[in-house]
Amino acid sequence: MKIKLILLAGLTLVLSQCAYNDPYASNTYRDTTTGALLGSAIGGIIGHQSGEAAAGAAIGAGVGGLMGNSIGANKDRAAATYGPPPPRQRNFYGSSYGYGGY
């Protein structure tokens, strides 16, 4: 039974980022959803140990969603303040390795 729960938690972690196909979605939305999914999975596992899997999943989803919302809002605020990162500079030959790269 523990193996199934560990595999389910790992699968949830791996697939949680596959749900975002919209490149224009805000970090707040993405991180809130990811936090709620991961919190639900972890809370369900912890709650299962005490016999209250549904309550643990609900509490985990709430706490994970709040934490993800906070992290995503900070990312959006930083992006609005500082803008996107600058493009990577390349030298004349297209890379900094090999002959002539400094």
C-alpha positions as CSV (number, residue, x, y, z in Angstrom):
1,M,0.0,0.0,0.0
2,K,2.8,2.4,0.8
3,I,4.4,1.7,-2.6
4,K,1.1,2.7,-4.3
5,L,0.9,5.9,-2.3
6,I,4.5,6.8,-3.1
7,L,4.0,6.2,-6.8
8,L,0.8,8.2,-6.8
9,A,2.6,11.1,-5.1
10,G,5.5,10.9,-7.6
11,L,3.1,10.8,-10.6
12,T,1.3,13.8,-9.2
13,L,4.5,15.7,-8.9
14,V,5.6,14.8,-12.5
15,L,2.2,15.5,-14.1
16,S,1.4,18.7,-12.2
17,Q,3.4,20.8,-14.6
18,C,1.9,19.2,-17.7
19,A,-1.5,20.9,-17.2
20,Y,-0.1,24.3,-18.3
21,N,-0.2,24.7,-22.1
22,D,-0.9,28.5,-22.0
23,P,2.4,30.4,-22.1
24,Y,0.5,33.6,-21.2
25,A,-0.9,32.3,-18.0
26,S,0.2,34.3,-14.9
27,N,2.6,32.8,-12.4
28,T,-0.1,33.3,-9.7
29,Y,-2.5,31.1,-11.5
30,R,0.1,28.4,-12.3
31,D,1.6,28.3,-8.8
32,T,-1.8,28.4,-7.1
33,T,-3.0,25.4,-9.1
34,T,0.3,23.5,-8.6
35,G,0.3,24.2,-4.9
36,A,-3.2,23.0,-4.5
37,L,-2.5,19.8,-6.4
38,L,0.7,19.0,-4.5
39,G,-0.8,20.0,-1.2
40,S,-3.8,17.8,-1.8
41,A,-1.6,14.8,-2.6
42,I,0.7,15.3,0.3
43,G,-2.2,16.0,2.7
44,G,-4.0,13.0,1.5
45,I,-1.0,10.8,2.2
46,I,-0.5,12.2,5.6
47,G,-4.2,12.1,6.4
48,H,-4.3,8.5,5.3
49,Q,-1.8,7.6,8.0
50,S,-4.3,8.8,10.7
51,G,-7.4,7.5,9.0
52,E,-8.6,10.8,7.6
53,A,-7.4,10.9,4.0
54,A,-10.2,13.2,2.7
55,A,-9.8,15.8,5.5
56,G,-6.0,15.7,5.0
57,A,-6.4,16.2,1.3
58,A,-8.8,19.2,1.8
59,I,-6.5,20.9,4.3
60,G,-3.4,20.2,2.1
61,A,-5.1,21.6,-0.9
62,G,-6.0,24.8,1.0
63,V,-2.6,25.3,2.5
64,G,-0.8,24.4,-0.7
65,G,-3.0,26.7,-2.8
66,L,-2.4,29.6,-0.4
67,M,1.4,29.0,-0.5
68,G,1.4,28.7,-4.3
69,N,-0.7,31.9,-4.6
70,S,1.8,33.8,-2.5
71,I,4.8,32.5,-4.4
72,G,3.2,33.2,-7.8
73,A,2.1,36.7,-6.8
74,N,5.7,37.5,-5.8
75,K,7.0,36.2,-9.2
76,D,4.4,38.3,-11.1
77,R,5.3,41.4,-9.0
78,A,9.0,40.9,-9.7
79,A,8.4,40.5,-13.4
80,A,6.3,43.6,-13.5
81,T,9.0,45.6,-11.6
82,Y,12.1,44.4,-13.3
83,G,10.7,43.2,-16.7
84,P,11.7,40.0,-18.6
85,P,15.4,38.9,-18.5
86,P,17.6,40.3,-21.2
87,P,18.4,38.0,-24.2
88,R,21.5,36.0,-24.0
89,Q,24.5,37.7,-25.7
90,R,26.4,35.6,-28.3
91,N,29.8,36.4,-29.7
92,F,30.6,36.6,-33.4
93,Y,31.0,32.8,-33.9
94,G,27.7,31.9,-32.1
95,S,29.3,30.3,-29.0
96,S,32.0,31.0,-26.4
97,Y,33.7,27.6,-26.9
98,G,36.4,26.5,-29.3
99,Y,38.6,28.8,-31.3
100,G,38.3,32.5,-30.8
101,G,35.9,32.3,-27.8
102,Y,36.7,34.6,-25.0
